[in-house]
Amino acid sequence: YDLDDVYIQVAKIKGGYEIAQYDFDLQRYAGRQLFWSRATGAYKELSGYTPGRSSERATANALNDPYIFLFNLYPYYGYVGWETDVIDTFSRVADPSEEVLYLLGRAHSSLSQSRFNDNFGFADSSQFYSYAESGRNLFSKDQLDFFISHADTAHAYFKQLHQRNPQYLTRVGGIGMKANNEVMYKYAWLQMYQNDTVAYNEIKDVTYNYTQLDFAKRILSACAPDAILFTYGDNDYYATLYVQQVLNFRKDVDVLNLSLMNFVNYINFIRDHKWYKGRQIRMTLSEQDYAGKKLQMIQIDRPEEVSHCLPAKAFLEKVKAEEGGSVTISERCVRVPLPKGGEAAAPLEKNYYQSGLATLDIIATNAERPIYFTSVNEIGLDNYLQQEGMVSRLAETSYYDEKKIASFLNSLDYSQLKKDKEYALHPSYPPLIVRAYANLIVISDQQNLQDQKLQYVNRFLDLVPGSLFNVNNDYLNMIQSVDYTTHAALYDRLLSRLISDASLCLHIQGVEHQDVKRIQETVDGAIDIARTKNDKIIQQLKALQKQLQTKKAI
């Protein structure tokens, strides 16, 4: 069918697959039809669609769903009530498989937040809680019980799976980390919507292992006193909250989460919360400015473009004055004040989203405080981030702090990391360590310090534990940094280590398509650049390449 001018939504139901078109008059998807029958295994003719072939652009748009992997993970998905169907069908299974335990945990976790969060677009709006966008104790007793009950049930399934198979891999890493994160997810949302006491009392049965705690502590330790730290995902946020709240470690660092800034309640929580020793994080835009999703996305209208930048405070005041929607600005960028003086130029893209706007607001309004990021920033500040081991600090120039990176690597307890069998399943820590070694190798090359470079390569091979998350372009850069004609043995050790780390992917259950693809591309790249004359290594690489092509991934 021709989908060039059609927006569709697919649902995986008990009877097969349904499809619906977006109705612009109703402002929702409507007209669901079964287009593939599970009973007959055959496609069905659709009404209301134009026969023909879609363009590549339309096909790509139809499949461009960041959560498309969930259709492979879940037996039912993509419609209101899929969680209940999963729970009703599979909770009665007498001896559930590992996949079923994970599935039930995911379904309960999704259901726990379905009454106040429609992240995936399949929550029942008629069941949404009615609450204010700020304040404390926003949930009634029944609402609180519903949320906690399903979050606890999700945690119980994840914990049961961890006891059966500690090496089970999930989207956020090993199943043990997923189970612990589920508890801290409950804490974070209760802190936002209810109060600190209720939230803290729900931190139960958390067993973060050495790697997970070491990762979180080192993130906080890398920050200057009284810093503001922007995290992004689950692993850099939840474990960090745990070591602060339960272990009382570096509570002077105010830890924020960029993903949660898409929720107005979280932005208001940041502004209203009493942080370390009662201090507050100031913001230029008020609760009224963000109210009703007015700033969920603003469009920059630029009738003419001038080369200079608009001061951040002036930009925020302009957003406030025009009350969201669209803002008319001629300047091409925003001048962001930096903690130690100077300014950064953040480009003004066509669309500015709420999370980025709140980030800019916090940085500009608290310019006297050190600012750090664990990974991404959403306002184009990459040229002003200094890599300092576990975190990046906002500064006047972007560079790698060699001394701090080396200090970070020298301080690692490699023997403890090797003892932790779940280290290999941490999707964030291993690649960060590989990146640190790769950066020091590049710096050594730039300074023509060849002996130092070779020492770093040998330290990496001798000390760093294996992990499928080691395998990425940084690995290829390390391989290319070694001259095969003068150091053939070291070159071949790097290739053999790459084969060993990449092969872990073949033996771990739950590896996702994106990770298999990353490893495939790295192995393909290694074959393309390999200068080795060791036929055995080349044969191993090509054999691994074929195995990865047939690897069944989620």
Secondary structure, 3 states (H helix, E strand, C coil): CECCCCCEEEEEECCEEEEEEEECCCCEEEEEEEEEECCCCEECCCCCCECCCCCHHHHHHHHCCCCCHHHHHCCCECCCCHHHHHHHHHCCCCCCCHHHHHHHHHHHHHHHCCCCCCCCCCCCHHHCCCCCCCCCCCCCHHHHHHHHHHHHHHHHHHHHHHHHCCCCEECCEEHHHHHHHHHHHHHHHHHHHCCHHHHHHCCCCCCCCHHHHHHHHHHHHCCCCCCEEEECCCCCCHHHHHHHHCCCCCCCCEEEECHHHHCHHHHHHHHHCCCHHHCCCCCCCCHHHHHHHCCCEEEEECCCCEEEEEEHHHHHHHHHHHCCCEEECCEEEEEEECCCCCEEEEECCCEEEHHHHHHHHHHHHCCCCCEEECCCCCCCCHHHEEEECCEEEECCCCCECHHHHHHHHHHCCHHHHHHCCCHHHCCCHHHHHHHHHHHHHHHHHHCCCHHHHHHHHHHHHHHCCCCHHHCCHHHHHHHHHCCCCCCHHHHHHHHHHHHHHHHHHHHCCCCCHHHHHHHHHHHHHHHHHCCCCCHHHHHHHHHHHHHHHCCCCC
